[in-house]
Amino acid sequence: MSEKKVPQNGTKDFREYVGIRVASQILGMNRQYVRKLFVSGKFPSSTRDSAGKWLAKRTEVEAYKTTRNQPAPDGMLTVSEISTVTGYNEQYVRKLCKTGKWKARKVAGKWYAPKSEVKPRKKEEIPANHISVSEFAEQLGYNLHYARKLCSEQKLKSRKVSGGWFVHTSELKRVRQTYQTTEAERKLTAPTTK
């Protein structure tokens, strides 16, 4: 295995090299990730100087930046474009790509999926005589998480559609009556103070 020539400080060659800090500024990435690029050999000229500092040629770092900033290949969509089309957040889109739910591929650290794979999310209609769980919680002054818990435990007449809970409108009246009865009972049985 041949040794890489380490540029000496103050020489012309040394000025052509950049460290991790400058490379991270050029690339617009965090230093830890850039360090991984240096260590893994993404830059053929990456080496360590006598002080142990990682260095790589500026031209290689800039070339890497241009490959990362290329537009999506023909017929492919970027994660942000997929997010706009589907209504899913970008993190979930990346998860779908990583797990193989879509025939996506990773190019220079970015995920791309074919336009044919990406379909707008179906917006199913709210079931008849139902309201969203957030509306239900708001009308009754419930915590949203508590209202969802009641739905998942089937303590409310509700349905799950496209990942969201919808509560039957009759539940509003039933829960209000139960609350009023319980509240009146509590007031009647509460000890009186003089």
C-alpha positions in Angstrom: 0.0 0.0 0.0 1.5 3.3 -1.0 1.8 6.2 1.4 0.0 9.4 0.5 2.1 12.5 0.2 1.3 14.7 3.2 1.5 18.4 2.3 3.8 20.5 4.4 2.5 23.7 6.1 3.4 26.8 4.2 3.9 25.1 0.8 1.9 25.6 -2.3 0.5 22.1 -2.1 -0.7 22.8 1.5 -2.8 25.8 0.4 -4.7 23.5 -2.1 -5.9 21.4 0.9 -8.8 22.1 3.3 -9.6 20.7 6.7 -12.8 19.3 8.0 -14.1 22.7 9.3 -13.6 24.5 5.9 -14.9 21.4 4.0 -18.1 21.4 6.1 -18.6 25.1 5.3 -18.1 24.5 1.6 -20.5 21.5 1.6 -23.0 23.0 4.0 -22.9 19.8 6.1 -22.1 19.2 9.8 -18.5 18.4 10.7 -19.2 14.9 12.0 -20.6 13.8 8.7 -17.8 15.5 6.8 -15.3 13.7 9.0 -16.9 10.4 8.0 -16.4 11.4 4.4 -12.7 12.1 5.0 -12.1 8.9 6.9 -14.1 6.7 4.5 -12.0 7.9 1.6 -14.7 9.8 -0.3 -12.0 12.2 -1.3 -9.1 10.3 -2.8 -6.6 12.9 -1.5 -7.8 12.8 2.1 -4.9 12.4 4.4 -3.7 13.5 7.9 -1.0 16.1 8.5 1.7 15.8 11.1 -0.7 17.1 13.8 -3.3 14.4 13.0 -5.6 16.9 11.2 -7.6 15.6 8.3 -7.0 17.3 4.9 -8.4 16.9 1.4 -7.9 18.8 -1.8 -10.3 21.8 -2.1 -11.0 20.8 -5.7 -12.3 17.3 -4.7 -14.5 18.8 -2.0 -16.0 21.3 -4.4 -16.5 18.5 -7.0 -18.3 16.4 -4.4 -20.6 19.4 -3.7 -21.6 19.7 -7.3 -22.5 16.0 -7.5 -24.7 16.4 -4.4 -26.5 19.4 -5.8 -27.5 17.9 -9.1 -31.2 17.9 -10.0 -33.2 14.7 -9.8 -32.6 12.2 -12.5 -35.2 12.1 -15.3 -38.4 10.6 -14.2 -37.4 10.7 -10.6 -38.6 12.9 -7.7 -36.6 14.2 -4.7 -37.8 13.7 -1.1 -39.1 17.3 -0.9 -41.0 16.9 -4.2 -42.5 13.5 -3.0 -43.5 15.2 0.3 -45.4 17.9 -1.6 -47.2 15.4 -3.9 -48.2 13.0 -1.2 -48.7 15.2 1.8 -46.4 13.0 3.9 -43.6 14.7 5.8 -40.1 14.3 4.5 -38.9 12.1 7.4 -41.7 9.6 6.6 -40.9 9.7 2.9 -37.2 8.8 3.7 -38.5 5.9 5.8 -40.6 4.6 3.0 -37.6 4.8 0.7 -35.2 3.1 3.2 -37.6 0.2 4.0 -38.2 -0.5 0.3 -41.9 0.4 0.3 -41.1 2.4 -2.8 -38.6 1.4 -5.6 -36.4 4.3 -4.6 -32.6 4.7 -5.0 -30.0 6.7 -3.2 -27.7 8.9 -5.3 -24.9 10.9 -3.6 -26.7 10.6 -0.3 -30.1 11.7 -1.5 -33.2 9.5 -2.1 -35.1 9.6 -5.4 -38.2 7.7 -6.3 -39.7 7.2 -9.8 -42.7 9.4 -10.5 -44.7 6.3 -11.3 -44.2 5.0 -7.7 -45.4 8.2 -6.1 -49.2 8.6 -5.9 -51.0 11.4 -4.1 -52.4 10.2 -0.8 -56.1 9.5 -1.0 -58.1 11.9 1.1 -60.9 9.8 2.2 -64.1 11.6 3.2 -65.1 11.9 6.8 -67.6 9.1 7.6 -71.2 10.3 7.8 -72.2 11.6 11.2 -68.6 11.6 12.4 -66.3 14.4 13.5 -62.5 14.3 13.8 -61.1 13.4 17.2 -59.5 16.8 17.5 -62.9 18.5 17.0 -64.4 16.1 19.5 -61.7 16.9 22.1 -62.0 20.7 21.5 -65.8 20.7 21.9 -65.6 18.8 25.2 -62.5 20.5 26.5 -60.6 17.1 26.5 -56.9 16.6 26.0 -56.4 15.4 22.4 -54.2 12.5 23.5 -56.8 11.4 26.0 -59.5 11.5 23.3 -57.4 9.4 21.0 -56.8 6.9 23.8 -60.6 6.6 24.4 -60.9 5.9 20.7 -58.2 3.3 20.6 -59.6 1.6 23.7 -63.0 1.5 22.0 -64.6 3.5 24.8 -66.1 5.8 22.2 -68.1 5.0 19.1 -65.4 5.8 16.6 -63.6 4.8 13.3 -60.1 5.1 12.1 -59.7 6.4 8.5 -56.4 6.9 6.9 -54.6 6.9 10.2 -57.0 9.4 11.9 -59.8 8.9 14.4 -63.3 10.0 13.8 -65.9 10.0 16.5 -69.6 9.5 15.9 -71.6 12.7 16.7 -73.9 10.8 19.1 -70.9 10.5 21.4 -70.9 14.2 22.0 -74.3 14.1 23.6 -73.6 10.9 25.5 -70.3 12.2 27.0 -71.9 15.6 27.9 -74.8 13.9 29.7 -72.4 11.5 31.5 -70.3 14.5 32.5 -73.3 16.5 33.7 -74.7 13.5 35.7 -71.3 12.8 37.3 -70.8 16.5 38.1 -74.3 16.9 39.6 -73.7 13.7 41.6 -70.4 14.9 42.9 -72.0 18.3 43.9 -74.8 16.5 45.7 -72.6 14.2 47.6 -69.9 16.7 48.4 -69.6 17.6 52.1 -71.0 21.0 52.9 -68.9 23.4 54.9 -70.3 26.2 57.0 
